[in-house]
Amino acid sequence: MTGPHNAAYRRDALWIFAQIHRVSGVLLAIFLPVHFLALGLAIEGEARLQGFIAWTQNPFVKLAETALLFTLAVHLLGGLRVLVIENLPWRPQQKQMALGAAAIAAVVAVAFLLSV
């Protein structure tokens, strides 16, 4: 049975990168309340903020920060890809550029992980 959910374009690299861009946007939106919590703790007082900062030294949190940075880089580069697609003429190298963007995001995340 063929239908829109079995379309061949869904196996295309650019379609996959578009989905990753969407998912990264959702993940960043999920992160925002945690960020606002940290800001709120800073307003409440130094002791509450220091407790939160101590919690962030947990290795699991460091790994989550690395994933967050990767997600941010993927989303940023995916957004730039969309701007290129919408505003510049099509180039056959679009797939290679998308793969390069994913590679750059991975390098940024690994560099962050190695520096913490």
C-alpha positions in Angstrom: 0.0 0.0 0.0 1.4 3.4 -0.9 0.3 6.6 0.6 1.7 9.9 1.9 3.2 8.1 4.9 5.2 5.8 2.7 6.5 8.4 0.3 10.0 8.0 -1.0 10.9 11.6 -0.1 10.8 10.7 3.5 14.0 8.7 3.1 15.7 11.7 1.6 18.5 13.3 3.7 17.1 16.8 3.4 13.7 15.6 4.7 15.4 13.9 7.6 17.4 17.1 8.4 14.1 19.0 8.3 12.6 16.6 10.9 15.7 16.9 13.1 15.4 20.7 12.9 11.7 20.5 14.1 12.6 18.0 16.9 15.5 20.2 18.1 13.1 23.2 18.2 10.7 21.2 20.5 13.6 20.1 22.7 14.8 23.6 23.1 11.3 24.7 24.0 11.2 22.0 26.7 14.5 23.3 28.1 13.2 26.9 28.5 11.2 26.2 31.7 14.4 24.8 33.4 16.3 27.9 32.3 13.5 30.2 33.7 13.6 28.2 36.9 17.4 28.9 37.3 16.7 32.6 36.7 13.9 32.6 39.2 16.2 30.9 41.8 18.8 33.7 41.2 16.1 36.3 42.1 15.1 34.3 45.2 18.5 34.4 46.7 22.1 33.3 46.5 21.6 30.1 48.6 18.9 28.7 46.3 20.9 29.5 43.3 24.1 28.0 44.7 22.1 24.8 45.5 21.0 24.7 41.8 24.5 25.3 40.6 25.8 22.5 42.8 23.2 20.2 41.3 24.5 21.1 37.8 27.9 19.6 38.6 26.3 16.2 38.4 27.8 14.2 35.4 24.3 13.4 34.1 23.6 17.2 34.0 26.9 17.8 32.2 25.9 15.2 29.6 22.5 16.8 29.3 24.2 20.2 28.8 26.2 18.7 26.0 23.1 17.3 24.3 21.5 20.7 24.7 24.4 22.4 23.1 24.3 19.9 20.2 20.5 20.5 19.9 21.1 24.3 19.8 23.8 24.0 17.2 21.6 21.6 15.1 18.7 24.0 15.3 20.8 27.1 14.5 22.4 25.4 11.5 19.1 23.9 10.4 17.6 27.4 10.5 20.4 28.7 8.4 19.8 25.9 5.9 16.1 26.9 5.7 17.2 30.5 5.0 19.5 29.4 2.3 16.8 27.2 0.7 14.2 30.0 0.8 16.4 32.8 -0.4 19.1 31.4 -2.6 18.9 29.4 -5.8 18.9 25.6 -5.4 22.3 23.9 -5.5 22.9 20.2 -5.9 25.2 20.3 -2.9 22.3 21.0 -0.5 22.6 17.5 1.0 26.3 17.8 1.6 25.7 21.2 3.2 23.1 19.7 5.5 25.5 16.8 6.4 28.2 19.4 7.0 25.9 21.3 9.4 25.3 18.1 11.4 29.0 17.5 11.5 29.7 21.0 12.8 27.0 20.6 15.5 28.6 17.3 16.6 32.1 19.0 16.8 30.7 21.9 18.8 29.0 19.5 21.3 32.2 17.3 21.6 34.3 20.4 22.1 32.0 21.5 24.9 32.0 18.1 26.5 35.8 18.0 26.5 36.0 21.4 28.0 33.7 20.7 31.0 
